[in-house]
Amino acid sequence: MDKAKSILSSLLFGGGAGASGQGEPAAVVSSIFVYPIKSCRGISLSQAPVSPTGFRWDRQWLVVNSKGRAYTQRVEPKLALVEIEMPNGAFDEGWEPTVDSYMVIKAPDMDPLKVPLVAEHAMANEVSVWEWSGPAHDEGDKAADWFSSFLGKPSRLVRFRTSSEIRPVDVKYAQGYKLTFADGYPFLVASQGSLNAVNEALHEPININRFRPNILVDGCNPFSEDLWKDIKIDNLTFHGVKLCARCKVPTINQENGIAGTEPTETMVKFRSDHVLRPTRKQKGQVYFGQNMVCQESLRKTTRENLVKVGDPVFVLKEYASCDDAPA
């Protein structure tokens, strides 16, 4: 029996940590990640401020083709090699950019590209990502030439118009929340225990960057986060709205941009809807992590709303099983 099947019985429904609004936390925040340009490399942080659309700066930029359609690692895995640097202090409470503030973009065999955080922008009128389409800020010809050269095809870099555009979260799962260029939800939460369990089933272990979470927690049982309906991270309330169905991206090595078959080939044996949600309509999905929204992001101001490495995670409400959780 292969390793995936040998751990199936202990992982089937996630082994929740138990509801605990008080007392000992179920886990602690071990890592925080923000991805300023969709599908490019993330930035590991010690803290990140919560904005009305997720963590500040997360997926605020997007690389598009000549027709304004989003490029992602699904079709352009080379984006995994693009590194982002934000200014010192960009993730501090109350920090605001000046005319001298830049996002710096780097990639192999490319000169660094500096993108000003405060600038006059032209308009890109036909930008689309999944179900959403609308205008966005165009970051100019220099950025367009850089990405066109790197990808070998016409490309432009655009920025979400947070001042005028609203991209709502799917109302079937959460009401009133919004996001920028993320796939569908402002936050993705996963656990170190879940990654460890996947790695135990693989011949070669992988890094958490394959799954691109925003918040990684540690100290809970593998896949406990599947069942988290409501949690507290320090003083912030997060609602679990949907199990995260994984696409091709986890099969892409984030160090070299080369796609393979793992971990999906192994995970389908113990993380598919056939296994986790046997009474539900089968969609052929494989799940890892929980999509979440933050209640405090609905406030007019989110000052002092920081998630920090080391913050305790308290589970307030849980689903009975993955069969009962939205997906």
Secondary structure, DSSP 8 states (H G I E B T S, - for coil): --HHHHTHHHHTT-------SSSS-SEEEEEEEE-SBTTS--EEESEEEEETTEETTTT-EEEE-TTSBB--TTT-GGGGG-EEE--TTTTSTT----TT-EEEEE-TTS--EEEESS---EEEEEEEETTEEEEEEE--HHHHHHHHHHHTS--EEEE--TTT--EE--TTT-SS-EESSSSS-SEEEEEHHHHHHHHHHSSS---GGGT--SEEEESS-TTGGGGEEEEEETTEEEEEEEEEE--SGGGB-TTT--B-STTHHHHTTTSBHHHH-TTS-----BEEEEEEEEGGGGSS--TT-EEETT-EEEEEEE-SSTTTS--
